[in-house]
Amino acid sequence: MRRKVGMMKEKMRIQKNVLREKKKDLEMERKWRQERKNQRGPKRDKKRGLESENLRGLKRGQGRENHRNLLG
């Protein structure tokens, strides 16, 4: 019986380690994906041209102003 309990404890320890490793792997993958996303950003802005980005922002702001004026 004792040996069986020891084996169960060993199994549980191994299982915990496996889970811990999986968790680490997932975290690393998430970080890696986030970094990739961050790297992709500036290139996309270059392709579009920063001017268009600014104009779009202005348009959005103007839209809100107009909406406020219509309401009040």
Jmol script that loads the backbone (N, CA, C; Angstrom):
load data "model"
ATOM      1  N   MET A   1       0.832  -1.198   0.000  1.00  0.00           N
ATOM      2  CA  MET A   1       0.000   0.000   0.000  1.00  0.00           C
ATOM      3  C   MET A   1       0.868   1.250   0.000  1.00  0.00           C
ATOM      4  N   ARG A   2       1.924   1.215   0.829  1.00  0.00           N
ATOM      5  CA  ARG A   2       2.803   2.386   0.907  1.00  0.00           C
ATOM      6  C   ARG A   2       3.394   2.732  -0.459  1.00  0.00           C
ATOM      7  N   ARG A   3       3.845   1.702  -1.170  1.00  0.00           N
ATOM      8  CA  ARG A   3       4.466   1.949  -2.453  1.00  0.00           C
ATOM      9  C   ARG A   3       3.451   2.605  -3.397  1.00  0.00           C
ATOM     10  N   LYS A   4       2.201   2.167  -3.324  1.00  0.00           N
ATOM     11  CA  LYS A   4       1.160   2.717  -4.182  1.00  0.00           C
ATOM     12  C   LYS A   4       0.978   4.209  -3.877  1.00  0.00           C
ATOM     13  N   VAL A   5       0.955   4.555  -2.587  1.00  0.00           N
ATOM     14  CA  VAL A   5       0.807   5.962  -2.204  1.00  0.00           C
ATOM     15  C   VAL A   5       1.978   6.769  -2.751  1.00  0.00           C
ATOM     16  N   GLY A   6       3.182   6.217  -2.646  1.00  0.00           N
ATOM     17  CA  GLY A   6       4.364   6.893  -3.170  1.00  0.00           C
ATOM     18  C   GLY A   6       4.255   7.119  -4.664  1.00  0.00           C
ATOM     19  N   MET A   7       3.738   6.118  -5.353  1.00  0.00           N
ATOM     20  CA  MET A   7       3.580   6.231  -6.795  1.00  0.00           C
ATOM     21  C   MET A   7       2.567   7.320  -7.140  1.00  0.00           C
ATOM     22  N   MET A   8       1.492   7.374  -6.355  1.00  0.00           N
ATOM     23  CA  MET A   8       0.460   8.391  -6.607  1.00  0.00           C
ATOM     24  C   MET A   8       1.053   9.786  -6.407  1.00  0.00           C
ATOM     25  N   LYS A   9       1.826   9.931  -5.317  1.00  0.00           N
ATOM     26  CA  LYS A   9       2.454  11.231  -5.054  1.00  0.00           C
ATOM     27  C   LYS A   9       3.371  11.614  -6.214  1.00  0.00           C
ATOM     28  N   GLU A  10       4.139  10.649  -6.679  1.00  0.00           N
ATOM     29  CA  GLU A  10       5.055  10.885  -7.795  1.00  0.00           C
ATOM     30  C   GLU A  10       4.279  11.327  -9.034  1.00  0.00           C
ATOM     31  N   LYS A  11       3.165  10.621  -9.307  1.00  0.00           N
ATOM     32  CA  LYS A  11       2.338  10.974 -10.462  1.00  0.00           C
ATOM     33  C   LYS A  11       1.836  12.409 -10.346  1.00  0.00           C
ATOM     34  N   MET A  12       1.362  12.744  -9.141  1.00  0.00           N
ATOM     35  CA  MET A  12       0.819  14.090  -8.938  1.00  0.00           C
ATOM     36  C   MET A  12       1.907  15.137  -9.162  1.00  0.00           C
ATOM     37  N   ARG A  13       3.115  14.842  -8.657  1.00  0.00           N
ATOM     38  CA  ARG A  13       4.219  15.795  -8.821  1.00  0.00           C
ATOM     39  C   ARG A  13       4.532  16.001 -10.301  1.00  0.00           C
ATOM     40  N   ILE A  14       4.576  14.894 -11.020  1.00  0.00           N
ATOM     41  CA  ILE A  14       4.860  14.979 -12.456  1.00  0.00           C
ATOM     42  C   ILE A  14       3.773  15.785 -13.157  1.00  0.00           C
ATOM     43  N   GLN A  15       2.521  15.514 -12.791  1.00  0.00           N
ATOM     44  CA  GLN A  15       1.392  16.213 -13.397  1.00  0.00           C
ATOM     45  C   GLN A  15       1.498  17.719 -13.148  1.00  0.00           C
ATOM     46  N   LYS A  16       1.826  18.084 -11.910  1.00  0.00           N
ATOM     47  CA  LYS A  16       1.975  19.502 -11.569  1.00  0.00           C
ATOM     48  C   LYS A  16       3.051  20.150 -12.425  1.00  0.00           C
ATOM     49  N   ASN A  17       4.191  19.435 -12.566  1.00  0.00           N
ATOM     50  CA  ASN A  17       5.286  19.969 -13.383  1.00  0.00           C
ATOM     51  C   ASN A  17       4.849  20.163 -14.829  1.00  0.00           C
ATOM     52  N   VAL A  18       4.115  19.184 -15.350  1.00  0.00           N
ATOM     53  CA  VAL A  18       3.649  19.271 -16.732  1.00  0.00           C
ATOM     54  C   VAL A  18       2.747  20.482 -16.895  1.00  0.00           C
ATOM     55  N   LEU A  19       1.822  20.658 -15.941  1.00  0.00           N
ATOM     56  CA  LEU A  19       0.908  21.801 -16.008  1.00  0.00           C
ATOM     57  C   LEU A  19       1.677  23.110 -15.945  1.00  0.00           C
ATOM     58  N   ARG A  20       2.665  23.159 -15.054  1.00  0.00           N
ATOM     59  CA  ARG A  20       3.464  24.369 -14.910  1.00  0.00           C
ATOM     60  C   ARG A  20       4.179  24.700 -16.219  1.00  0.00           C
ATOM     61  N   GLU A  21       4.734  23.651 -16.847  1.00  0.00           N
ATOM     62  CA  GLU A  21       5.437  23.855 -18.124  1.00  0.00           C
ATOM     63  C   GLU A  21       4.481  24.345 -19.203  1.00  0.00           C
ATOM     64  N   LYS A  22       3.296  23.754 -19.259  1.00  0.00           N
ATOM     65  CA  LYS A  22       2.305  24.180 -20.252  1.00  0.00           C
ATOM     66  C   LYS A  22       1.969  25.646 -20.061  1.00  0.00           C
ATOM     67  N   LYS A  23       1.785  26.023 -18.790  1.00  0.00           N
ATOM     68  CA  LYS A  23       1.442  27.408 -18.463  1.00  0.00           C
ATOM     69  C   LYS A  23       2.553  28.349 -18.937  1.00  0.00           C
ATOM     70  N   LYS A  24       3.800  27.961 -18.670  1.00  0.00           N
ATOM     71  CA  LYS A  24       4.946  28.768 -19.106  1.00  0.00           C
ATOM     72  C   LYS A  24       4.962  28.901 -20.619  1.00  0.00           C
ATOM     73  N   ASP A  25       4.738  27.768 -21.300  1.00  0.00           N
ATOM     74  CA  ASP A  25       4.735  27.780 -22.760  1.00  0.00           C
ATOM     75  C   ASP A  25       3.676  28.734 -23.298  1.00  0.00           C
ATOM     76  N   LEU A  26       2.480  28.672 -22.704  1.00  0.00           N
ATOM     77  CA  LEU A  26       1.399  29.545 -23.151  1.00  0.00           C
ATOM     78  C   LEU A  26       1.766  31.009 -22.942  1.00  0.00           C
ATOM     79  N   GLU A  27       2.353  31.295 -21.770  1.00  0.00           N
ATOM     80  CA  GLU A  27       2.757  32.672 -21.476  1.00  0.00           C
ATOM     81  C   GLU A  27       3.787  33.169 -22.490  1.00  0.00           C
ATOM     82  N   MET A  28       4.776  32.318 -22.767  1.00  0.00           N
ATOM     83  CA  MET A  28       5.822  32.700 -23.716  1.00  0.00           C
ATOM     84  C   MET A  28       5.216  32.956 -25.094  1.00  0.00           C
ATOM     85  N   GLU A  29       4.295  32.078 -25.495  1.00  0.00           N
ATOM     86  CA  GLU A  29       3.660  32.231 -26.798  1.00  0.00           C
ATOM     87  C   GLU A  29       2.872  33.545 -26.854  1.00  0.00           C
ATOM     88  N   ARG A  30       2.176  33.844 -25.767  1.00  0.00           N
ATOM     89  CA  ARG A  30       1.387  35.073 -25.709  1.00  0.00           C
ATOM     90  C   ARG A  30       2.294  36.293 -25.834  1.00  0.00           C
ATOM     91  N   LYS A  31       3.402  36.275 -25.098  1.00  0.00           N
ATOM     92  CA  LYS A  31       4.364  37.382 -25.169  1.00  0.00           C
ATOM     93  C   LYS A  31       4.907  37.530 -26.580  1.00  0.00           C
ATOM     94  N   TRP A  32       5.249  36.383 -27.190  1.00  0.00           N
ATOM     95  CA  TRP A  32       5.813  36.390 -28.528  1.00  0.00           C
ATOM     96  C   TRP A  32       4.816  36.988 -29.515  1.00  0.00           C
ATOM     97  N   ARG A  33       3.553  36.573 -29.392  1.00  0.00           N
ATOM     98  CA  ARG A  33       2.515  37.096 -30.288  1.00  0.00           C
ATOM     99  C   ARG A  33       2.348  38.584 -30.102  1.00  0.00           C
ATOM    100  N   GLN A  34       2.373  39.017 -28.831  1.00  0.00           N
ATOM    101  CA  GLN A  34       2.225  40.448 -28.532  1.00  0.00           C
ATOM    102  C   GLN A  34       3.368  41.232 -29.178  1.00  0.00           C
ATOM    103  N   GLU A  35       4.581  40.714 -29.053  1.00  0.00           N
ATOM    104  CA  GLU A  35       5.740  41.384 -29.655  1.00  0.00           C
ATOM    105  C   GLU A  35       5.583  41.463 -31.166  1.00  0.00           C
ATOM    106  N   ARG A  36       5.119  40.366 -31.760  1.00  0.00           N
ATOM    107  CA  ARG A  36       4.917  40.362 -33.212  1.00  0.00           C
ATOM    108  C   ARG A  36       3.907  41.441 -33.610  1.00  0.00           C
ATOM    109  N   LYS A  37       2.832  41.523 -32.827  1.00  0.00           N
ATOM    110  CA  LYS A  37       1.803  42.520 -33.099  1.00  0.00           C
ATOM    111  C   LYS A  37       2.381  43.918 -33.038  1.00  0.00           C
ATOM    112  N   ASN A  38       3.178  44.156 -32.012  1.00  0.00           N
ATOM    113  CA  ASN A  38       3.785  45.482 -31.843  1.00  0.00           C
ATOM    114  C   ASN A  38       4.729  45.803 -32.988  1.00  0.00           C
ATOM    115  N   GLN A  39       5.433  44.797 -33.476  1.00  0.00           N
ATOM    116  CA  GLN A  39       6.365  45.022 -34.577  1.00  0.00           C
ATOM    117  C   GLN A  39       5.622  45.346 -35.868  1.00  0.00           C
ATOM    118  N   ARG A  40       4.449  44.773 -36.020  1.00  0.00           N
ATOM    119  CA  ARG A  40       3.708  44.972 -37.263  1.00  0.00           C
ATOM    120  C   ARG A  40       3.143  46.383 -37.372  1.00  0.00           C
ATOM    121  N   GLY A  41       2.868  47.028 -36.232  1.00  0.00           N
ATOM    122  CA  GLY A  41       2.167  48.304 -36.217  1.00  0.00           C
ATOM    123  C   GLY A  41       2.779  49.403 -37.070  1.00  0.00           C
ATOM    124  N   PRO A  42       4.009  49.820 -36.794  1.00  0.00           N
ATOM    125  CA  PRO A  42       4.607  50.960 -37.497  1.00  0.00           C
ATOM    126  C   PRO A  42       4.652  50.783 -39.008  1.00  0.00           C
ATOM    127  N   LYS A  43       4.923  49.559 -39.460  1.00  0.00           N
ATOM    128  CA  LYS A  43       5.018  49.298 -40.896  1.00  0.00           C
ATOM    129  C   LYS A  43       3.679  49.616 -41.562  1.00  0.00           C
ATOM    130  N   ARG A  44       2.612  49.205 -40.902  1.00  0.00           N
ATOM    131  CA  ARG A  44       1.288  49.419 -41.450  1.00  0.00           C
ATOM    132  C   ARG A  44       1.008  50.926 -41.571  1.00  0.00           C
ATOM    133  N   ASP A  45       1.414  51.669 -40.544  1.00  0.00           N
ATOM    134  CA  ASP A  45       1.225  53.123 -40.565  1.00  0.00           C
ATOM    135  C   ASP A  45       1.994  53.741 -41.727  1.00  0.00           C
ATOM    136  N   LYS A  46       3.208  53.243 -41.969  1.00  0.00           N
ATOM    137  CA  LYS A  46       4.018  53.773 -43.067  1.00  0.00           C
ATOM    138  C   LYS A  46       3.307  53.568 -44.394  1.00  0.00           C
ATOM    139  N   LYS A  47       2.746  52.375 -44.566  1.00  0.00           N
ATOM    140  CA  LYS A  47       2.079  52.061 -45.826  1.00  0.00           C
ATOM    141  C   LYS A  47       0.902  53.006 -46.047  1.00  0.00           C
ATOM    142  N   ARG A  48       0.123  53.217 -45.008  1.00  0.00           N
ATOM    143  CA  ARG A  48      -1.052  54.078 -45.130  1.00  0.00           C
ATOM    144  C   ARG A  48      -0.653  55.529 -45.282  1.00  0.00           C
ATOM    145  N   GLY A  49       0.406  55.890 -44.601  1.00  0.00           N
ATOM    146  CA  GLY A  49       0.810  57.294 -44.547  1.00  0.00           C
ATOM    147  C   GLY A  49       0.244  57.890 -43.272  1.00  0.00           C
ATOM    148  N   LEU A  50       1.100  58.547 -42.505  1.00  0.00           N
ATOM    149  CA  LEU A  50       0.662  59.062 -41.203  1.00  0.00           C
ATOM    150  C   LEU A  50      -0.366  60.175 -41.381  1.00  0.00           C
ATOM    151  N   GLU A  51      -0.322  60.882 -42.514  1.00  0.00           N
ATOM    152  CA  GLU A  51      -1.258  61.989 -42.724  1.00  0.00           C
ATOM    153  C   GLU A  51      -2.700  61.470 -42.670  1.00  0.00           C
ATOM    154  N   SER A  52      -2.928  60.367 -43.350  1.00  0.00           N
ATOM    155  CA  SER A  52      -4.287  59.825 -43.392  1.00  0.00           C
ATOM    156  C   SER A  52      -4.744  59.466 -41.972  1.00  0.00           C
ATOM    157  N   GLU A  53      -3.811  58.962 -41.181  1.00  0.00           N
ATOM    158  CA  GLU A  53      -4.146  58.595 -39.797  1.00  0.00           C
ATOM    159  C   GLU A  53      -4.630  59.834 -39.043  1.00  0.00           C
ATOM    160  N   ASN A  54      -3.883  60.936 -39.191  1.00  0.00           N
ATOM    161  CA  ASN A  54      -4.244  62.172 -38.490  1.00  0.00           C
ATOM    162  C   ASN A  54      -5.591  62.696 -38.978  1.00  0.00           C
ATOM    163  N   LEU A  55      -5.786  62.673 -40.285  1.00  0.00           N
ATOM    164  CA  LEU A  55      -7.045  63.166 -40.847  1.00  0.00           C
ATOM    165  C   LEU A  55      -8.218  62.364 -40.323  1.00  0.00           C
ATOM    166  N   ARG A  56      -8.034  61.060 -40.265  1.00  0.00           N
ATOM    167  CA  ARG A  56      -9.122  60.215 -39.785  1.00  0.00           C
ATOM    168  C   ARG A  56      -9.481  60.599 -38.350  1.00  0.00           C
ATOM    169  N   GLY A  57      -8.451  60.858 -37.546  1.00  0.00           N
ATOM    170  CA  GLY A  57      -8.686  61.263 -36.163  1.00  0.00           C
ATOM    171  C   GLY A  57      -9.486  62.552 -36.109  1.00  0.00           C
ATOM    172  N   LEU A  58      -9.115  63.498 -36.967  1.00  0.00           N
ATOM    173  CA  LEU A  58      -9.820  64.778 -36.992  1.00  0.00           C
ATOM    174  C   LEU A  58     -11.271  64.563 -37.387  1.00  0.00           C
ATOM    175  N   LYS A  59     -11.475  63.754 -38.410  1.00  0.00           N
ATOM    176  CA  LYS A  59     -12.833  63.495 -38.873  1.00  0.00           C
ATOM    177  C   LYS A  59     -13.677  62.942 -37.736  1.00  0.00           C
ATOM    178  N   ARG A  60     -13.113  62.000 -37.006  1.00  0.00           N
ATOM    179  CA  ARG A  60     -13.859  61.413 -35.903  1.00  0.00           C
ATOM    180  C   ARG A  60     -14.251  62.491 -34.909  1.00  0.00           C
ATOM    181  N   GLY A  61     -13.284  63.340 -34.577  1.00  0.00           N
ATOM    182  CA  GLY A  61     -13.548  64.396 -33.591  1.00  0.00           C
ATOM    183  C   GLY A  61     -14.620  65.346 -34.075  1.00  0.00           C
ATOM    184  N   GLN A  62     -14.556  65.718 -35.334  1.00  0.00           N
ATOM    185  CA  GLN A  62     -15.539  66.640 -35.894  1.00  0.00           C
ATOM    186  C   GLN A  62     -16.925  66.022 -35.843  1.00  0.00           C
ATOM    187  N   GLY A  63     -16.996  64.742 -36.111  1.00  0.00           N
ATOM    188  CA  GLY A  63     -18.275  64.051 -36.076  1.00  0.00           C
ATOM    189  C   GLY A  63     -18.913  64.160 -34.702  1.00  0.00           C
ATOM    190  N   ARG A  64     -18.102  64.000 -33.677  1.00  0.00           N
ATOM    191  CA  ARG A  64     -18.623  64.095 -32.308  1.00  0.00           C
ATOM    192  C   ARG A  64     -19.127  65.507 -32.043  1.00  0.00           C
ATOM    193  N   GLU A  65     -18.364  66.500 -32.499  1.00  0.00           N
ATOM    194  CA  GLU A  65     -18.775  67.899 -32.293  1.00  0.00           C
ATOM    195  C   GLU A  65     -20.125  68.152 -32.947  1.00  0.00           C
ATOM    196  N   ASN A  66     -20.271  67.702 -34.183  1.00  0.00           N
ATOM    197  CA  ASN A  66     -21.523  67.903 -34.899  1.00  0.00           C
ATOM    198  C   ASN A  66     -22.681  67.253 -34.161  1.00  0.00           C
ATOM    199  N   HIS A  67     -22.423  66.056 -33.661  1.00  0.00           N
ATOM    200  CA  HIS A  67     -23.472  65.336 -32.947  1.00  0.00           C
ATOM    201  C   HIS A  67     -23.908  66.134 -31.725  1.00  0.00           C
ATOM    202  N   ARG A  68     -22.922  66.661 -30.996  1.00  0.00           N
ATOM    203  CA  ARG A  68     -23.243  67.460 -29.803  1.00  0.00           C
ATOM    204  C   ARG A  68     -24.066  68.685 -30.182  1.00  0.00           C
ATOM    205  N   ASN A  69     -23.661  69.332 -31.282  1.00  0.00           N
ATOM    206  CA  ASN A  69     -24.369  70.537 -31.704  1.00  0.00           C
ATOM    207  C   ASN A  69     -25.815  70.211 -32.054  1.00  0.00           C
ATOM    208  N   LEU A  70     -26.012  69.090 -32.705  1.00  0.00           N
ATOM    209  CA  LEU A  70     -27.373  68.707 -33.089  1.00  0.00           C
ATOM    210  C   LEU A  70     -28.230  68.438 -31.856  1.00  0.00           C
ATOM    211  N   LEU A  71     -27.627  67.805 -30.861  1.00  0.00           N
ATOM    212  CA  LEU A  71     -28.397  67.456 -29.661  1.00  0.00           C
ATOM    213  C   LEU A  71     -28.729  68.692 -28.833  1.00  0.00           C
ATOM    214  N   GLY A  72     -27.725  69.570 -28.654  1.00  0.00           N
ATOM    215  CA  GLY A  72     -27.928  70.661 -27.695  1.00  0.00           C
ATOM    216  C   GLY A  72     -28.037  71.951 -28.420  1.00  0.00           C
TER     217      GLY A  72
END
end "model"
wireframe off; spacefill off
backbone 0.3
color backbone group
